[in-house]
Amino acid sequence: MNRIWLRHEHHPDETRTPLTPQDARRLIADGIPVHIERSDTRCFPDEEYRRAGCRLEGRGHWPAAPADALVLGLKALPGTDRPVSGRHAYFGHCYKGQPGAGDLLGRFAAGGGELLDLESLTDAAGRRVAAFGYWAGFTGAALAMLHWNGRLEAPLEPTERSALVASLRRCRRPVRVLVTGSAGRCGRGAREALAAAGVEATGWDVEETRDLDREALTDHDLLINAVLTDRPTEPFLSRRHLDPGGRLSLVADVTCDVGTPYHLLPFYRDRTSWAAPVADTDSGVAVIAIDNLPSLLPRESSSDFSRQLLPYLLDFPRNESWARSRGAFRDALAESETTHA
């Protein structure tokens, strides 16, 4: 019998979970045992999982999970060089040549483990079946608006959508905003956050970004970038495209593909954080580039993601989406082994 093993997230400021107590109860009712590593940072207390019928395990005990377990998480495994065995589902961020990607794939190869990357868990049309995109877009745009209005306080702390909307409604400084990738999940979230602040944003999607008008792009005060690409693309904005005295003064890069060939905004090179959410650059344009934006709305974003993922956990490993994720891992592993041969 397959079982689910939900591990504790060791990533700083990560309070989300891919599985809520309510949905864990659904799995158990369907005959799928659920093990939960204890965590004092997860947005749902351990006791809620225990009441749902889950078995509580020690923090970090996932290497000892039974062979039939799917070890489920969100962010990266602890950064060691230890081989990884077993089956793992999380956002590995190692298929685009990110820093450390080869080392991580090597750990799986050495341990005979398998990464079923949640980013590669897709339907027949290539669309991700479970994603945090809406919440990333909503939160990224909200932070940009709060900063524009002098209302962004650091360090950031988890909150609720209703509280964030209340803050946005107090934002009244005039602003011209562009959302790239406006038709996708992230773009929709960004536009809804801006609407809460009374802002009707300019929306660009595939047609507008295919032949980019950079002069029109930089004729905005704020840019919310929600474009996700899986192939090297001409950057939207490099240093040479930016005038330190120009109108564009802040970019919220929701996609946050820093350190990869897919980075569309290479005028900046470092992510920002909850402690310091906004960073100045030598181009004169400030940037917000936080890689776990939805964790600022942890319970709502987790509940939404868990609801999307649940049917695929109930149908693990039979569903074809898992086969596509497994194929993406094997392709990446083969490419990595060839590269480092």
Buried (B, 14 or more C-beta within 10 A) or exposed (E): EBBBBBBBBBBEBBBBBBBBBBBBBBBBEEEBBBBBBBBEBBBBEBEBBBEBBBEEBEEEBBBEBEEEBBBBBBBBBEEEEEBBBBBBBBBBBBBBBBEEBBEBBBBBBEBEBBBBBBBBBBEEEEEBBBBBBBBBBBBBBBBBBBBBBEBBEEEBEBBEBEEBBEBBEEBEEEBBBBBBBBBBBBBBBBBBBBBBBEBEBBBBBEEBBEEBEEEEBBBBBBBBBBBBBEEEBEBBBBBEBBEEEBEBBBBBBBBBBBBBEBBBBBBBEEBBBBEEBBBEBEBBBBBBBBBBBBBBBBBBBBBBBBEBBBBBBBEBBEBEBBEBBBEBBEEBBEBBEEEEE
